[in-house]
Amino acid sequence: MTRLPDAAWRNNAGLNALIAALGGTEGDIRFVGGAVRDTLHGMAVKDIDCATRLLPEESSRRIAAAGFKAIPTGIAHGTVTALLPSGPVEVTTLRRDVSTDGRHAVVAFTDEWREDAARRDFTINALSADPLSGEVHDYFGGIADLEKGIVRFIGDPLQRIAEDHLRILRLFRFHARFGRGAPDAAGLAACIARANDLMALSRERIADELLKLLTCPDPGPTVRLMADNGIFRPIIPEIDAAGVERLVTLIAREREAGIAGNALRRLGALLPIDAGTAVSIAKRLKLSKAATRRLEQALSDADSARALAYRYGPEVAADVLLRGGDDVEMLGLEQLTNWERPRLPVGGGDLIGMGLKAGPTVAATLQAIERRWIAEDFPGGDRVTAITAEEVDQAIRSRK
């Protein structure tokens, strides 16, 4: 019998009280999904999910009676979120699928643990654990698959993909995180055969899953596998072998620089080196305006780390430098350590005091001064005074 290790999260404030309120001693509640999987794998747990035999209305009543706030986050699908002092815990009533269309599922509640586990995508995600004894319930060989580094569909892969097309991308994400060696052959074949099904998904779901994949420690080999087998073609056909190589290089440089991997930075490396194309893809994926702007700015051809950081911020500067190809750019990263954005020591009032008329000429001259000041690495003192004098003189002469 496998038991769940006594990981730190199991002692979170309020969790034991929640378990007691929801029938822990009667076997009415279990930890499920990622919390069980990641704990068995020796990984940190971010989110705690529970499944229960109780109907959502009863779960809500008991959560509130225990002194916690109950939020009906997905009440139609049986999910209630309990707000504990240590954070949220999702509590979902056991379910079975009534019908699916590849994007949405109609569910009915059940009291059978195996039936609920059977509707999950992969064996490693179908594990559940008794919160009191720690006993892990494994109906489909998930523990063995986790130990072997195999991400395997429960049942027929083609049927599982037909139920939810996003499972194609999820297979690759979980393989990047937990897989070792080649992926499960049947699962891979099904994903390749049904890749066009991805076109039926919302762009938001695709973007969310892709960014989660790129957050994995080393998604490079998995992304290459996806590109080689045409998985991106229905959704982002612009991704090619060159983009994959840029991504692999970027990941190596992140490690070399000791900088944490960033999903948007990695996506930028994967996309074509063209600002217009990157923006078009970002809009297609319905990324936020901030994310779209970051992808666009990271394609800047500015020639120094500090110039990039001044214009776009140190985050974008790091994106550009890490995607570069030599030690000069890596040294540029060191310039960003504890760097504070300087302030141009000249203002419009100074230029008016030197003889310029308030209006567009002042703004244009100030921009010209700033461009030279950036190009010369933000000088001060006599040098910035000289630059200002030269640009003001030029502006005055051009008016005559």
ABEGO torsion letter per residue (X at the ends): XBBBBBBAAAABBGAAAAAAAAGAAAGABBBBEAAAAAAAAGBBBABBBBBBABBAAAAAAAAAAAGBBBBBABAAAGBBBBBBAAEBBBBBBBBBBABBAGABBBBBBBABAAAAAAABABAAAABBBBAAAGBBBBAAGAAAAAAAGBBBBBEBAAAAAAABAAAAAAAAAAAAAABBEBBBAAAAAAAAAAAAAAAABBAAAAAAAAAAAAABABAAAAAAAAAAAGAAAAABAABBAAAAAAAAAAAAAAAAAGBBBBAAAAAAAABBBBAAAAAAAAAAAGBBAAAAAAAAAAABABABAAAAAAAAEAAAAAAAAAABABAAAAAAAAAABGBBBBBBABBAAAAAAAGBBBEAAAAAAAAAAAAAAAAAGGBBEAAAAAAAAAAAAAAAAAAX
